[in-house]
Amino acid sequence: MEAAPFGSAFASKSLSPPSSSSSTSQSLLYFRFNKARLKLKSSRTFSVRASSRGGDSVVTLLDYGAGNVRSVRNAIRYLGFDIKDVQTPEDILGANRLIFPGVGAFASAMDVLNKKGMAEALSTYIMEDRPFLGICLGLQLLFESSEENGPVCGLGIIPGVVGRFDASSGLRVPHIGWNALKFREGSEILDDIGNRHVYFVHSYRAIPSKDNMDWVSSTCNYGDNFIASVGKGNVHAVQFHPEKSGDVGLTVLRRFLSPKSHITEKPPEGNASKLAKRVIACLDVRANDKGDLVVTKGDQYDVREHTEENEVRNLGKPVDLAGQYYKDGADEVSFLNITGFRDFPLGDLPMLQVLRYTSENVFVPLTVGGGIRDFTDANGRYYSSLEVASEYFRSGADKVSIGSDAVYAAEEYIRTGMKSGKSSLEEISRVYGNQAVVVSIDPRRMYINSPKDVELRSTRVTNPGPNGEEYAWYQCTVNGGREGRPIGAYELAKAVEELGAGEILLNCIDCDGQGKGFDIDLLKMISDGVSIPVIASSGAGSVEHFSEVFEKTNASAALAAGIFHRKEVSIQSVKEHLLKEGIEVRI
C-alpha cells in the first residue's frame, strides 16, 4: 500500500510553475520539488521493500562527515538501538527511521548532499512522511535557504530563510546554553518537556511566519522568538541538541525511536523560562609518574604534592569524575590536557580514549583543550591544527579550546590588520563553525597608577595593588602561564572574536587555586567588551562566588575544578544557591 504524499499543503503550492516574477529561490524549489516528485513513484516500491528488510532496532544515520556525531551515535546505542550508516542515496530510501544530525556550515552540508545525490533522496524520503528526525543543521536544511555564506538554497521543504541572530542590540552570538521552549499542541516527542531546559549551540535560526506555522511545534526566545522544533506527521526536526540535553534530550530521542514510549514516560518537573546560567566542571588531566592519566589540580600550575615522594596530585580518574559530574548536574564538562602533546598531539591516544569513553555515558557538551596547533612529527610529517581538532571531534568533543596558538594569531592580526585565514582558530572556525571554538585566555594582573601608564585597556580594580595602585591591565601569557606576551586580555578578546572564536574561557593566574572568588574586575571588562559568551574561570571557593560573578558581570557561565574535585562544594549546592538568589539554572 502506497503512503500518502507528504506535506500536502506545501505540495499544493509548488505543483504549478512559478510566475515570471518569482524569485530564483522559488524557481529552484519548484524544479527540485517536481524532479523529486517524478522519481517518487519509482522509488516508493524500492523503499517500501527495502524498509521491510530492516529490523525495528535499527536506526539509519545520515552522517556526512562534519563535527561531533559520536554523541548522537552513543545516545542511540545507549537507548538500545543499532545504527546503519548512510553510504548511498538508496540507504536513505531504504531506511525504517532516519536521523540527520547536521553539524557545521549550511553551504558545505548542502554541497555534500548534492554532490552525493543525497539531497534528492532525502526530499523523497521526507515527502513520503516517513520517520525522520533532523538535529540542529538537520532542521535548518529543511528550509528554503540560508544567509550563512549565502544565500544558499536548502531542501526547500519548509518555507522560510535561515538568518543570523542580530547581535546589534547586545545579544551574544552564538546562542550557547540551556534555554526553555514554548510549545504548540500536538508534538508527541516533545510533550511535557516545556518546563525543562534543552541545550542549544548555533548562530543562525529560522523565524516563525504565517507560511511555516503549520510546521512549527515549538519556539524559543533569544532576542526574539525563533523556531526550536518543527513537526508534521512522522517528520520532526529540532534546533537544539537532544544528545547533549541530558535526560530530557534522551527522552526526546527515545520517543522518536519508540513512539509508544511517550504514553508512559513523563519527565520530572522543571522551572525553565529563559536562558540559564551554566555551571561547568573542569578536569585538568595529565599523566602521573606511572604513565596513567589522572585528574589533578594545583596552585598556579604546580600540580605536585609537597611531600618526599613529590608525586603528581591525583584527584581521580577522568572518565569516572566526568560521569559523576554529569550525574551531579554539570551543564558542561571541560577537559584540559595540561602536559600532553609536546611533540605529537595525535599520538596522545589515552586522551582520545578519555573522550570516547566519557561520551558514551555523558550527554552534556564536552570541551577539550591542550596542544591544538600545527606541528610536524619526528618523521617530518606535517599535521594541521584542523586535523588535530577533527580527531577530537570524532572522539566525542563538541568544542575545542585553543590557548597559546590563539594569542599568536591575535598578535599577528593586530600587527597587520589582516586575517591570514591560516591560524588554527580561523581554520577550525571556518570548517566547524565558531560555536565549536573556545579561546582560553590566561592573563596576569599588572598594577598601574593611571590608565595613561599603558596603551592597553586597563580597569579600576576593587582591591588596590601592593603600593596602593588603583588600576590594572591584564597581560596575556602562553605556555601554561610561563611566558608573558605584550598583549592585554581585552585586546586579545576583541581580536579572537574577529578571528572566529565562539566563546571565551577567561582565567586569571592571580586567582587560580586561591578560592577567594573570580576576578570580577577582569570579567566585567571582558564580558562588557565582546558580544560572544564569556566563561568565568579561576578562583571559585564557595557557592557565593558563583552568584557574585553572575550578578556583577555579563558572564554566561562559571567554571570550577578543585572545589568540586575535593568535594568542598558540590555542583548541586551551587545550583541550589543560585536558585535562591533568583538566578535561573538548569535543574
Number of C-alpha atoms within 10 A of each C-alpha: 6 9 11 10 14 19 18 11 9 16 17 9 11 17 13 10 13 17 9 8 8 10 11 12 15 19 17 16 21 19 15 16 21 16 13 19 19 11 13 20 12 10 18 19 12 13 20 17 12 17 17 12 11 16 12 14 15 19 22 21 24 24 19 21 14 18 26 25 24 20 30 24 21 22 24 22 16 14 15 12 17 15 15 14 14 19 14 13 16 17 21 28 27 24 27 23 23 29 25 22 27 25 24 22 20 26 20 16 20 19 14 14 19 14 9 15 14 23 23 21 24 22 21 26 26 23 22 21 17 20 18 23 24 24 23 25 23 22 25 28 27 24 20 22 26 23 16 15 10 11 16 19 22 26 22 22 19 23 20 21 23 25 18 16 20 15 14 8 8 12 15 23 23 24 23 22 24 23 24 25 25 17 20 14 9 11 18 18 21 24 19 16 23 19 17 23 26 28 26 23 21 23 20 23 23 24 17 20 14 8 11 17 16 15 21 23 24 24 23 21 16 17 14 10 15 21 26 26 26 24 20 16 15 16 23 26 26 26 29 25 24 25 29 26 24 24 17 22 24 20 24 23 22 22 19 23 25 14 13 13 16 19 10 7 13 13 15 12 12 13 14 21 18 17 24 23 22 23 25 25 25 25 29 21 26 24 19 16 10 8 9 11 20 21 28 26 25 17 14 16 15 13 18 17 13 11 7 6 8 11 14 21 18 19 17 17 16 23 21 13 20 28 19 13 22 21 16 13 19 26 28 23 25 23 24 20 20 20 13 17 17 11 13 15 21 19 12 14 10 13 25 20 15 20 25 21 18 23 27 18 18 26 28 25 26 25 23 27 22 21 26 26 22 16 20 13 13 9 6 8 8 11 16 17 22 21 16 21 28 20 16 26 27 19 22 29 30 25 25 27 26 25 23 23 19 28 26 15 23 26 18 16 18 15 9 10 11 10 15 13 14 12 22 24 32 23 19 23 23 17 17 22 22 28 24 29 26 28 27 22 29 26 25 21 22 14 22 21 16 14 16 10 13 12 9 16 16 25 18 19 18 11 11 15 16 8 9 11 16 18 21 25 26 23 22 25 23 18 12 15 18 8 10 14 14 9 21 22 28 24 19 24 28 18 22 24 19 15 25 22 28 30 29 26 23 26 24 26 24 17 20 23 23 16 16 14 21 28 24 19 18 25 24 18 18 23 23 14 14 21 20 27 25 27 23 32 27 27 25 28 21 17 19 14 19 24 20 15 23 19 13 12 19 19 25 23 23 24 24 26 23 26 19 18 21 12 9 10 17 19 23 17 13 18 24 15 16 20 15 10 13 10 15 19 23 24 18
